[in-house]
Amino acid sequence: MADQRSVTRPAGPAGGGGPATDQDIPEPVDRGTDMGVAHPADRQGRDGDAGIAQPADRQEPGGVGPGGWTLSAGGTAAGDGDGASTVGPDRATLRLALVVGGLVLAVLLGFGLGRANGRPTERAAATAATAAGDHTHAPGTGAHQHDGTGGDPSGDAATGLSVSSGGYTLVPSGGEFTAGRVGELRFQIRDAQRRPVTRFAIVHDKPMHLVVVRRDLTGFQHLHPTMAADGTWSIPLTLPQPGVWRAYTDFTAVADDGRQTPATLGVDLVAPGEYAPRPLPAPATRATVDGFTVDYEGTPQVGAAVPFRFTVRDPAGRPAALERYLGAYGHLVALRDGDLGYLHVHPGPGPATDTVTFWLTAPGPGSYRIYLDFQVAGVVRTAEFTLTVR
């Protein structure tokens, strides 16, 4: 969600592409009456930034020509007292001098512009590299994940661990909550110049995904706040139990030049009161929610994409008719126990069946809690699992 540049080289000097003819030598012109037309001498002043010397005006007959030749109107100069005469260059010699001078200037001009603009292959490669780093996938298209692995073979680069990343900062306001009561979460995303960001790409039907969970990985919520004109996001939020909660903002910011940067930023929220953390449930490949049974197959690996296949059955044991939710047939979030490293993955497009597949790359070893959002008959439910990555 790339910066394309092109360089237009100026044309070579006039008259340098072929032999001159009798008509190539211009008639005298009164410079004081030219109607705003830039002559070669004028071009020299404008191109001086590139250090390129432009050709001077051609000399008229009787002046000093290229190479210091002295020309006379008839090709001869007045003789001395003994009748001898000095013969100047003929027109063939003049044409040859002009052609050679033009070729030399063309070579110098190309060399100078090459140094000023840089090598074209290097410039093209830099543009391609910039484009390759942009986040431009279409909403709901292709299996992918928002994480911080970035090609690191170790894979241990989970996101959501800080309020700043990739030149963007999460700035919350207020944030006072009472357990079990509705409060309001307000925040801005600011760029490197501390300006509120107001342009976000629509990814999976929403410009902002907000995930909230207590630090013992209970009370998971997947929400979508709204943004005011000044870039302030807000949403009613209830923290059901006392304790420290983690809020993740998952978004793709759009810079002034159109470049798109995906980021996941995290901040702690507090609901005062007695905090009694719950132990993490034991690993299992089956979970139940509202009578629906969800099973998964797959073994996550650090730094390697592995398929995770979830099958959903309705309360009667029949294949569930999964519906699109936020542009996909399911959403999967994984949080690592301890530091709450964040991993958000999505499936590729596919037909509505009871099975949905994700490609998941674990950001590092440890115990994880994973949360599968799925929709049936217009209702979104979340199945939770514990898994261990070694």
Secondary structure, DSSP 8 states (H G I E B T S, - for coil): -------------TT-SS---GGGS-----GGG--S---HHHHHHHGGGGT---------TTSB-GGG-B--TTSB----TTS---B---HHHHHHHHHHHHHHHHHHHHHHHHHHH--HHHHHHHHHHHHHTS----TT-SSEEE-S-TT-TT----B-SSSEETTEEEEEEE-B--TTSEEEEEEEEE-TTS-B---B--BTTBSEEEEEEETTS-S-EEE--EE-TTSEEEEEEE--SSEEEEEEEEEEEE-TTS-EEEEEEEEEEEE-S-----------SEEEETTEEEEEE---BBTB-EEEEEEEE-TTSSB---B-BTTBS-EEEEEETTT--EEEEE-------SEEEEEE-BSSSEEEEEEEEEEETTEEEEEEEEEEE-
